[in-house]
Amino acid sequence: MSFPRPAYPKMLLEAGVEGQVLTSFIVGTDGRAELGSIQILQASHGAFEAPVRNAIGGAVFRPGRLNGEAVRVQVQMPIRFTLQVPPGFEVPRDGAGGVDGRR
């Protein structure tokens, strides 16, 4: 899986606002999200939505498998925006960091 870090919205970064977005989308047989399927189910702040959509659109996932064949699969994924930097992460000065997309 390759998931680009969503850009932290500058105004929220400067205001010290953390948050979370819950998304739902379909991963196609090629491992890419079907762009028309991306839904924001919940967002703690609307400014987090566009960066999450962009990141999902640029991500590569492992497609689902059924009987050894790649299949489309519906995914729900929470994405957290946090100001605390996890060990081993570096936050670029442009605000593109500080995000934890893990569950």
QUIJOVEN-V744912 format. One record per residue. N is the residue number from 1. RES is the residue in three letters. OMEGA is omega in degrees with one decimal (NA if undefined). Layout:
# QUIJOVEN-V744912
n,res,omega
N,RES,OMEGA
N,RES,OMEGA
This chain:
# QUIJOVEN-V744912
n,res,omega
1,MET,175.5
2,SER,-175.5
3,PHE,178.8
4,PRO,178.5
5,ARG,175.9
6,PRO,176.5
7,ALA,177.7
8,TYR,179.7
9,PRO,-172.9
10,LYS,-177.4
11,MET,178.9
12,LEU,176.1
13,LEU,-179.4
14,GLU,179.9
15,ALA,179.6
16,GLY,-177.4
17,VAL,173.4
18,GLU,179.3
19,GLY,-178.6
20,GLN,175.5
21,VAL,174.4
22,LEU,-176.3
23,THR,173.5
24,SER,179.8
25,PHE,178.3
26,ILE,172.7
27,VAL,-179.0
28,GLY,-178.8
29,THR,177.6
30,ASP,179.1
31,GLY,179.6
32,ARG,176.4
33,ALA,173.5
34,GLU,-170.0
35,LEU,179.8
36,GLY,-177.7
37,SER,-175.2
38,ILE,177.6
39,GLN,171.5
40,ILE,-178.5
41,LEU,178.4
42,GLN,173.8
43,ALA,179.5
44,SER,176.1
45,HIS,-178.0
46,GLY,-178.5
47,ALA,177.6
48,PHE,-171.4
49,GLU,-177.2
50,ALA,177.9
51,PRO,178.8
52,VAL,177.8
53,ARG,179.9
54,ASN,-179.5
55,ALA,179.1
56,ILE,179.0
57,GLY,179.8
58,GLY,-176.2
59,ALA,172.0
60,VAL,-178.5
61,PHE,169.7
62,ARG,179.5
63,PRO,174.6
64,GLY,179.6
65,ARG,175.0
66,LEU,-177.0
67,ASN,177.1
68,GLY,-179.4
69,GLU,175.5
70,ALA,178.5
71,VAL,174.2
72,ARG,179.7
73,VAL,176.5
74,GLN,-177.4
75,VAL,167.1
76,GLN,-175.9
77,MET,172.3
78,PRO,176.4
79,ILE,-178.2
80,ARG,172.0
81,PHE,-177.5
82,THR,-179.9
83,LEU,178.4
84,GLN,-176.4
85,VAL,177.9
86,PRO,177.9
87,PRO,178.8
88,GLY,178.5
89,PHE,172.3
90,GLU,179.4
91,VAL,176.6
92,PRO,-178.7
93,ARG,-178.6
94,ASP,177.4
95,GLY,-176.5
96,ALA,-177.8
97,GLY,179.6
98,GLY,-176.9
99,VAL,177.0
100,ASP,-179.2
101,GLY,179.8
102,ARG,177.3
103,ARG,NA
